[in-house]
Amino acid sequence: MSAFGSVFAPQMSLARYEQGAWSPAKIVSADSISLHPGAHVLHYSSTCFEGLKAFKHQDGSVNIFRMAQNVERLIQSSELLALPAIHADQVQQMIVDIVKKYADEVPLPPGSMYIRPTHIGTEACIGKAAAPSTTSLLYILLSPVGDYFAGGSKPLRLLLADETRCAAHMGVVKSGGNYASALQPILKAQQAVQADQVLFCPAGDVQETGAANFILIDGNELITKSLDSSFLHGITRDSILTLARDRGMTVSERALSVEELLERSQNPGAEAALSGTAAVLTSVGTLIHEGKEYTVGNGQAGPITNALRQALNDIQWGKAPDIHGWLTKVC
Ligand SMILES: *Cc1c(COP(=O)(O)O)cnc(C)c1O
């Protein structure tokens, strides 16, 4: 089984922004771009991306999960990075076109087709450290992915770190530099305490990990940080909160301190999880803080976490009615 995201469809959809206008999108070979080594993105990180999935249903139809929300987020990321403005209609059409073309390659559940829209500044001008790129490339890559949990899923170990993942105003941007800046803390946590991920908690405020949002479940209450510009507004997060409300749970979007998290994680039946498109909802079994280890609940994947993940998968896989209108059928 190849690693998540290492296999690509042979083609992608691509559009160019030049001289103040977007070219019509074309379907081209997935390895066909050439960039000048002085391209803006390679020096000043004018890059953003999205991650969403298409699912094959039992009736053979192919359905994309929450495409409009992902495209809106790419529009916002592009804006905050001062990249040329992209248009929802064009991006959605590019996604639909390439997914339709590779509909036969969409794996059956629990697999899916991971979709990676990417927008990069291409102007060859190393003098533009403090100015935006006037040209850009927008492309939609496809990567068929298998079961994220193949081989079983062990609850994760998270190191709670009193540091920031990225610049505070960049948290909402799905942009390359943010991941690069989180790498050393993650590598150190893996080495020092065998943590799987770092849970960034600047000034004691529980935020998110390198690429997923954090959720605490205690009894009938689900707690997660309320939206601000410091962290990525996950679409899986939003979907899970919606499904929790549907089930009659109390959803508290508010500040969660490290102190409260550690205390409540010790309650019987407490659960913690990470949410994101790749892994959907993954249980957290252990929190590590200042040299101490805290087992969350009984340390195993919790029943509420499992039920919420199943409820989301059922909609994605066409096994439950799409009551929130989250799916776009492409063929
Ligand atoms: C992509 C991402 C998430 C999860 O977002 P989804 O829309 O749920 O996939 C959370 N945090 C970060 C930093 C991310 O990059």
The ligand as a Tripos MOL2 file, in Angstrom:
@<TRIPOS>MOLECULE
LIG
   15    15     1     0     0
SMALL
NO_CHARGES

@<TRIPOS>ATOM
      1 C1         -6.5320   21.3030    6.3840 C.3       1 LIG1
      2 C2         -6.2970   21.6040    7.8100 C.ar      1 LIG1
      3 C3         -7.2410   21.2950    8.8120 C.ar      1 LIG1
      4 C4         -8.4740   20.4870    8.5480 C.3       1 LIG1
      5 O1         -9.3090   21.0770    7.6080 O.3       1 LIG1
      6 P1        -10.4080   20.2060    6.8660 P.3       1 LIG1
      7 O2        -11.1480   21.1930    6.0500 O.co2     1 LIG1
      8 O3        -11.2250   19.5780    7.9050 O.co2     1 LIG1
      9 O4         -9.6610   19.1910    6.0620 O.co2     1 LIG1
     10 C5         -6.9890   21.7250   10.1130 C.ar      1 LIG1
     11 N1         -5.8570   22.3700   10.4320 N.ar      1 LIG1
     12 C6         -4.9240   22.6570    9.4920 C.ar      1 LIG1
     13 C7         -3.7090   23.3950    9.9170 C.3       1 LIG1
     14 C8         -5.1110   22.2720    8.1760 C.ar      1 LIG1
     15 O5         -4.1780   22.5310    7.2640 O.3       1 LIG1
@<TRIPOS>BOND
     1     1     2 1
     2     2     3 ar
     3     2    14 ar
     4     3     4 1
     5     3    10 ar
     6     4     5 1
     7     5     6 1
     8     6     7 2
     9     6     8 1
    10     6     9 1
    11    10    11 ar
    12    11    12 ar
    13    12    13 1
    14    12    14 ar
    15    14    15 1
@<TRIPOS>SUBSTRUCTURE
     1 LIG1         1 GROUP 0 **** ****
